[in-house]
Amino acid sequence: MIILPFAQMKPDDAALVGRKALSLSELAAAGFRVPEGYVVTSEAFAQFLAHNHLISAIEAELDKLNIQDIHSVEYASRIIKDMIVGGDWPEELMAGILQQFVHLNTRTVAVRSSVYSESGYSTAWAGELVTSLNIGMGSLPEQIKHCWASLYSARSLYHLYQRHVRLQDLSMAVIVQKMVSASVSGMTYTAHPVHRDPGQMVIEAVLGLG
C-alpha cells in the first residue's frame, strides 16, 4: 500500500504507517476528535528512492561516515538530504498524494513523520524529525521530501548511532493531516520523559500552535 487514509489502517499496518500514524488511527476509531488525514507509507518512500536510484547511493555515503568526526557526519547528512530533496516524483505516487489532499477538503495540512522499528525504538522520536505546519497543496510534495530527508539529518544520525540503531531497521512514513486552528496545543507524557517513572505524567502546553 502506498497511501493509506487513517480510516483504512489496521493494527498489522504498523511497519507501513509507523507508530504515530497507527496511534492516531486508533484514537479516531475510538471516537476521539482527531483531525482527518492520510499516510504516505514507508512503501512509498522505498518507491521514491528506487525511482531515483538512491538506495545504493545513500548506503555508500553511510558506509563512509565516521560518527566520531562531526564534519564527516554533517557532510554525509548534507549529501543524502540533497539527493532526496532533489529527487523526482514517480507520477502515480504524486497523483495519489495530491488526490488524497483534495479529499481532505482543506486549504492547509500538517506534514509529520511516523517511524517504525521492530524493536519498538520508534516510540522515542519526539522532536527528532521535521514537522511542517500550514502547508498548501502546491508545496506538499516538497515538504514530504524534507520530512523524509530529516531521517538523515546530522542530529538524527547521532541519535541513532549513539543508541546502536541501524537505519536499515527503521521504516519511515509521512502523515498528512488536516490543519486545525489551535487555541492551545501541547503533549502529554504518560511516563516521566527523563526519569521514566510510570507513576508520573507530564503535560507541556502553549497557547496557539505547538
ZIZITA-V539741 format. One record per backbone hydrogen bond with DSSP energy under -1.0 kcal/mol. NH is the residue of the N-H (numbers start at 0). CO is the residue of the C=O. If there is no record, write none. Layout:
NH|CO + NH|CO
This chain:
3|38 + 5|36 + 7|4 + 8|5 + 12|9 + 15|12 + 16|12 + 17|13 + 18|114 + 21|17 + 22|18 + 23|19 + 24|20 + 25|21 + 26|22 + 27|23 + 28|24 + 29|25 + 30|27 + 31|26 + 33|31 + 37|175 + 38|3 + 39|173 + 40|1 + 41|15 + 44|40 + 45|41 + 46|42 + 47|43 + 48|44 + 49|45 + 50|46 + 51|47 + 52|49 + 53|48 + 57|53 + 58|54 + 59|55 + 60|56 + 61|57 + 62|58 + 63|59 + 68|65 + 72|68 + 73|69 + 74|70 + 75|71 + 76|72 + 77|73 + 78|74 + 79|75 + 80|76 + 81|77 + 82|78 + 83|79 + 84|80 + 85|81 + 86|83 + 93|89 + 94|90 + 95|91 + 96|92 + 97|93 + 98|94 + 99|95 + 100|96 + 101|97 + 102|98 + 103|99 + 104|101 + 108|134 + 109|176 + 110|131 + 111|174 + 113|172 + 115|170 + 119|116 + 122|119 + 123|120 + 127|124 + 131|110 + 134|108 + 142|138 + 143|139 + 144|140 + 145|141 + 146|142 + 147|143 + 148|144 + 149|145 + 150|147 + 151|148 + 152|149 + 156|152 + 157|153 + 158|154 + 159|155 + 160|156 + 161|157 + 163|160 + 164|159 + 168|165 + 169|166 + 170|115 + 172|113 + 173|39 + 174|111 + 175|37 + 176|109 + 177|35 + 178|107 + 181|179 + 184|205 + 186|203 + 188|201 + 191|196 + 195|191 + 199|196 + 201|188 + 203|186 + 205|184 + 207|182
